[in-house]
Amino acid sequence: MPTTMEDVTAKTEAIEIDPKSGLALKPTMEKGKVSEGEPKITETAEEKPNCTNEAKTEEEKKEKSGQEKDATVKDEEVPVEVEPKTGVSFPVKLEDGMQLKAVGLRKKSMLGMGLKIYGFGIYADKENLKDLMQSKIGKAPSKPTKEMYQMVIDSDFGMIVRLVIVFSNLTISMVRKNFDEGLGAAIKKLTGGKNEELTKKIMGEASDDIKLTSGSVIEISRLPGYVLQTKVKGEIVSKVESELLCRAFIYMYLGDDPFDKEAKEKFGASMVSMF
């Protein structure tokens, strides 16, 4: 088919001529220009499937679920020791790492009867107790000595006595009076005198309105630095820095006339086992 002048002109306009050589140059396309008939395909952020984030979300869910299961299993796996006279259970290890060394019973004579007031568990920082024994006692003794008990009473490593109430009609004022008497006697043994002002500090600001039912927990901790901290049903009611008060408190459980002799002997056996 013969070409027209218009066809020739259109082709000429499409070809670029080198002015020096007179030769036709190869046609070029502008950068980023797309030929007709070739649709440009783009994906918006919303259209792109976010597989990575979905996978991460699923993994996080599984990990969280696994952690919750592990935590539940750990709680269930913590063994307990039962105080035989009260049936109260004490975990052999607390969340802060303190380990149970003895369980016992605090009885009180009232109206001519020996009433069970509370079961107790004595916890200690195992490593610090072990270091104390091995650094001060050269050779492993066949049985615990008075010197060993006194070392624990006089030291300041972490210890906790957890009290679980078993006497249903107990009140804060009765607990306060009980500690006043016990600590008063312990201070007199240690110093030869009284210190009523100091003994009253152990229950601190605990209100007499607090109800202590069977199973209520009181925790008294000897913290490093000779600080005695008292918690009633999870609330801190006092925190007293006093070496004498700390020594007197531990003396009530490990001293010459302890609340429960069997509990003292169990604690002593645990000390001997560390050698």
C-alpha positions, 0 to 999 in steps of 0.5 A: 500500500503506498505511503502518504506524506502524512505517514512519512512525516509521522515516522520522521518525527518518531526518529531522532537524527544525529545532526553531525552524522545524519544517521538515525539514532535508536528510539528511547523511552522516557524514564518511568514511561509505560508503553500503551497496552501495558497496564502498570500494576501497583499494590497499596499498603492495604492490599498487600497481605501482612503475613509477617505481622499475622505470623508474629501475632500468632507466635505471641499468642502461643508464647503468652499462652505457654507462659501462662501455662508454665506459671500455672504448672510452676504454682502447682508444682511447688511442694508443701510441708504440713504442720501436723498439729494444725494441718496448716500447709507451708510452701517449701520455697517462697517467691523470693527464694526463701526456703522453709527450714522448720514448721511448728505450733504456737500454743497459749495457755488461756483459762487453764487450756492450751489453745492452738494460736497459730502454725508457723513456718521458719524460712531462711536465705539458704546460701547466706545461712550456709555461708555463715555456718561454714565460715564460723564452724570449721568442722561439721558437728554431729548435732546443732550447738547453742553457738550455731543457734546464737549465730543465727539469732545475732546475724542479719541475713534474710529470714521470714516467720510466716504465721497462719492463724488457727484460733478463730477468735483471735484479734489484733489486740490479742496478737499485739499482747502476745508479741509484747509478752514474748518479745519482752521476755526475749529482750530480758534474756538478751539484755537483762532488762526491759524495753516496752517501747521497742516491743510495741513497735512490732505490730506498728499501725495495725488496726484493732479493726482488722479481722483475723479469721482462721487461715489469716497470714501474718509475715514477719521478716528480718531484712538485711541491715537489722530491719524487722518488717511486719505484714498482716494479710499482705499489708505492711503495718510496721518496718523497724530498724533495730538490731535488738528487736531482730535478735529478740524476735528470732530468739523467740523461735530459736532461743533457750525457751522456744515457742516450739522445741521440735521446730527449733530442733528441725531448724538445727538439723537443717543447719547441720545438713549444710556441712 
